[in-house]
Amino acid sequence: MSTGGSLPGRPSDDATVVRYGQKEVTPGLIVAAVALSVAAVGLSGAALVGNEVARWLLASAGGLCALFGLLMLMGTAAGSKERFVFDATGWWWFNLDGDALLPWDSLAGVCIHSTGDATADGGTATLELFPHGDFDRDHPVLWRHVRDADPPAEGLPRLRYRVELTNMINVTTDVEQACSRWVPPHLWHGNTWQPKGYKGRPDRTGHRRRLRARAQNPLQTENQTPPPPPQDAAPPVPPQEQCTPGT
């Protein structure tokens, strides 16, 4: 997605690394331990009770909790290496879905959206990355993060990548500091307030439709078959309500 030139194969040595995967290990282990403890209680109770229905219910609940705990352990271990990286080239993302790089010269703007004090418990914050010009809405790693919403500043496009910063742990402060250091000043728009529920959802239907169209006609472009707006896009204005100049 660069405007030209070759890109490095790895971040620079002085890059800022936000290792959110490592920070999620402790809460992930706590959740897994609680689930496995509940599973042990349920399975032990199933072995002791005489009622057949109660035994089945306790065994089922214990088995589900044990499965959840084991999956949580596996997911926590696998995700421990996930991280954001910022350097002079751009924003790098290393995660379970794959690796991605957005060079600064491919972007029209960068900001953080947050619901008030995103550092507080229950706060929400996202990193907003605005590509300029045409870009692949069906990027194998980033397509789930494409959103269509009003831009925070004039001149920015509606479409952007929206990446969660407040999942199991909150890395908003770390990401904001990294952006302040590495994002070119003319691209950085700071931390802007948004109402709760602003995050939206990925356009899964449009993504599947576009992939089918590409498979049927590899030369077809999005401009030839305009996609429907994502689910969080503003509804179209009916023709009778549209204003004309001078009205």
Disulfide bonds with the S-S distance in Angstrom:
none
